[in-house]
């Protein structure tokens, strides 16, 4: 099962500890994707969309296997085939000032 550990738990980001989905997506020009697991509404998708930050459709098949699929320009923002998630970025760190 792509992106899962042996116990069925999702791996965690080593920097911030957030559960993420990791998968190698694509055939010819494969991308190593680390995606957040939090589903986004269409408004949230528009807010986080940047030139170098992709939105993915995280689909779950009948066996419970999750796969990321590319969000083509014609992909409907309100599709019901999967959760729309984005590439993981760690939240800003708390300032650590010593004095």
C-alpha positions in Angstrom: 0.0 0.0 0.0 1.7 3.2 -1.2 2.4 5.8 1.5 1.5 3.6 4.5 3.5 2.0 7.2 3.1 -1.6 8.2 0.6 -0.9 11.0 -1.8 1.0 8.7 -0.8 4.4 10.2 0.2 7.1 7.9 3.9 8.2 8.0 4.6 11.5 9.8 6.6 14.5 8.5 10.1 14.2 10.2 10.2 18.0 10.7 6.8 18.8 12.1 5.2 15.4 12.9 2.0 15.9 10.8 0.5 12.7 9.3 1.2 12.8 5.5 0.6 10.6 2.4 3.8 9.8 0.5 3.7 8.4 -3.0 5.6 8.3 -6.3 3.2 9.7 -8.8 3.5 9.5 -12.6 5.0 7.1 -15.1 7.5 9.0 -17.2 8.3 12.1 -15.2 7.5 10.7 -11.8 7.1 13.1 -8.9 7.9 12.1 -5.3 4.9 13.7 -3.5 4.3 14.3 0.2 0.7 15.4 0.7 -1.3 16.6 3.6 -4.2 14.4 4.7 -6.6 17.3 5.4 -9.3 17.6 2.7 -9.6 21.1 1.2 -12.8 22.9 0.2 -12.8 24.7 -3.1 -12.2 28.0 -1.3 -9.3 26.6 0.6 -7.9 25.2 -2.7 -7.9 28.6 -4.2 -6.3 30.1 -1.1 -3.3 27.7 -1.1 -2.8 27.5 -4.8 0.6 28.8 -5.9 2.6 28.3 -9.1 4.8 25.6 -7.4 2.2 24.0 -5.0 -0.1 21.4 -6.6 -3.5 20.2 -5.5 -4.1 16.4 -5.7 -7.2 14.2 -5.6 -6.6 11.5 -3.0 -8.8 8.6 -4.0 -9.6 5.5 -2.0 -10.5 2.3 -3.9 -12.8 -0.5 -2.6 -9.9 -2.2 -0.9 -8.9 0.9 1.1 -5.8 1.7 -1.0 -5.2 5.4 -1.4 -3.7 6.9 -4.6 -3.0 10.5 -5.6 -4.2 11.6 -9.0 -3.3 14.7 -10.9 -5.8 17.6 -10.7 -6.1 18.4 -14.4 -7.5 21.8 -15.4 -10.8 20.2 -16.2 -11.1 18.3 -12.9 -14.2 19.6 -11.0 -13.4 21.3 -7.7 -16.5 19.6 -6.1 -15.7 16.1 -7.3 -16.9 13.2 -5.0 -14.3 10.7 -6.2 -11.7 11.7 -3.5 -10.5 14.2 -1.1 -8.6 17.2 -2.6 -5.3 17.7 -0.7 -2.2 19.8 -1.3 1.5 19.3 -1.1 2.7 19.3 2.5 4.5 22.3 3.8 5.5 22.5 7.5 3.7 25.1 9.5 5.8 28.1 10.5 8.0 27.3 13.5 7.5 29.1 16.8 10.2 31.8 17.3 12.9 30.6 19.5 14.5 33.7 20.9 16.9 33.2 23.8 16.8 36.8 25.1 
